[in-house]
Amino acid sequence: MSVAFHQVLRHGMLAASGNPALAGWVRRHGTLLGARRFVAGETLDECVRVLHRLRDEGFGTTTTLLGEAVTSERTAQGVAAEYVSVLRRLANEDVGTTVALKLTHIGLDVSEGLVHETVAAVVRCAAKCGNFVRVDMEQSSKVDPTLRLFRRLRSEGLTNVGIVLQACLYRSDGDLRALLPLRPNVRLVKGAYLEPREIAFPRKRDVDRNFVQLIALALTGDGLTAVATHDERIIERTLDIVRAQGIGPDRFEFQMLFGIRPRLQRDLLQRGYRVRIAVPYGPDWYAYFMRRLAERPANAFFLWRALFQK
């Protein structure tokens, strides 16, 4: 597919978010359009079936109830209760699945006090279930409160909680150095949010270089480093670092998104590396689906084929 064609398709699909009629049509027919390539389903039952399949193939998994930007205390508490139910179900299913959540989905935009209450309840439930919770990182304005919450949870003795840092941000090197004494379970990502050049690297090559530097730095610590990328160059550089430093397989893993580059996922697994697949679900799948389409030409092409195949 040409770059120009991809841009037309991407902008056309993103325009749906500003066109209520088109957006409604995509939401109604998203499953037919290929949303299930990236989202396990709208219900936990549908998600669990996918988790079982991936476990049987040898993958680790993590799941997320899709949603964000909650501004109601009652809604945030309801989301927390749903995560508690998810953790209890996962304990019974024996699928080896951890949980990741967005703080704006569980009360951060209401207050830091509320989000501490809701997330702490989820993390404590996870501890009782022998499970782990990853606190996702959102746009730059949320970094400081997210790090404050993570540190507070750790200070309260909750060690089964992890954090995410974004290579696109200048500050992430300093943030990682400050976290290393905690031996964190940290996921490193390039970063998906559009940020101003005053706080973020404007060029992809600089983001990539910082990403590799963060991976090398994280691996000097005693925690677990999760390298979340589909970029084969970053993956191979990670393996170069691991081999050079004699890092054991229990100190790192690769993490990828459900439906994105499945051949690469299987290849890494066959090479003997740990691969964890992020498997989201929920009725609020639309925004997530549209972001996946906007990321890569291959994703947009998949949708194009789904639209016109007989």
Order of alpha helices (4+ residues) and beta strands (2+ residues): alpha-alpha-alpha-beta-alpha-beta-alpha-beta-alpha-beta-alpha-beta-alpha-beta-alpha-beta-alpha-beta-alpha-alpha
